[in-house]
Amino acid sequence: MEIKFTHHQSAHCENGVVSNLMKHNGFNISEPMVFGIGSGLLFCYIPLLMVNHAPAITYRAMPGFIFKRFAKRVGIKIKREKFKDPKKAKTRLDENLNKNNPVGLQVGVYNLAYFPDEYRFHFNAHNLVVYGKQDDTYLISDPVMEGVTTLTDKQLEKVRFAKGAFAPKGHIYYPTDFPKELELESAIKKGIKQTCREMLAPMPIVGVKGIRTIAKLIRKWPKKKGVKVANHYLGQIVRMQEEIGTGGGGFRYIFAAFLQESSKILNNDKLAELSKEMTQIGDLWRDFAVDASRIYKNRAAKTDGYNDVADQLDIIADKEEIFFKKLKKAI
């Protein structure tokens, strides 16, 4: 049982799954277009949610939101299900495969057998496509991998029912109905408007203000929490930024590509200019990640390293505030 499915590698799992499922169904939609229309770009500090013994920080919309928003805005109907019983989850998966219908799954990373050890930690918001089954082995198209891979029946069940924050509960999703043509112009505008609204939100843990809040905390952590905990928290920021689902810098590059592509569809040169600006902001996020990693790995060249990386975040916040105000006006 193998569906004729073409694997395309992507930068981020959820965007890649949606883009690959769209291409399988005859719509050549890029990963950046999925991300932008689905308002995937975000910054949010969630102090009450602990991941790997540190406060959660996300640079993207909550798992599942990108596909949900994308589908609604372009006129696609989708089916989603979660399960308490692993047997029912398996039955539903096999039913779809028997109907030649590849599906998306939300899974935990820690027990993904094909992931390198250094990337296998407790994170339950990863996405992949199952496109077939041979005996008790499932055929997997994980968009962040270079090629296709496999998981046994037991291995797949383990990652589908991983425990902890964002537990997937056997989450399965797939498109069920498509319009003759996708309404991209209005979808792009809606995606951009929501991203601007969230990044400019008047809340201390969201968007630009959330970035400034983290900058303030970084200055306080060494004295308040001790160097060991401060370094662990700083490492968490970088891990969430650069290792989990592409993160801060990578998401800025994807969003820049979305604006570049959208400028042609909307015939709006301002979006092409802003695309270049967002790429430069992405570079600043990457510089921050490098400098922060030197601190928590005890290789910082400067003694006042915490304040230095906090200053970098303040600069990023200022630039992103200006950027999203301009983007809001551009459409």
Secondary structure, 3 states (H helix, E strand, C coil): CECCCCCCCCCCHHHHHHHHHHHHCCCCCCHHHHHHHCCCEEEEEEEEEEECCEEEEEEECCCCHHHHHHHHHHCCEEEEECCCCHHHHHHHHHHHHHCCCCEEEEECCCCCCCCCHHHCCCCCCEEEEEEEEECCEEEEECCCCCCCEEEEHHHHHHHHCCCCCCCCCCCEEEEEECCCCCCHHHHHHHHHHHHHHHHCCCCCCEHHHHHHHHHHHHHHHHHHHCHHHHHHHHHHHHHHHHCCCCHHHHHHHHHHHHHHHHHHHCCCHHHHHHHHHHHHHHHHHHHHHHHHHHHHCCCCCCCCHHHHHHHHHHHHHHHHHHHHHHHHHHC
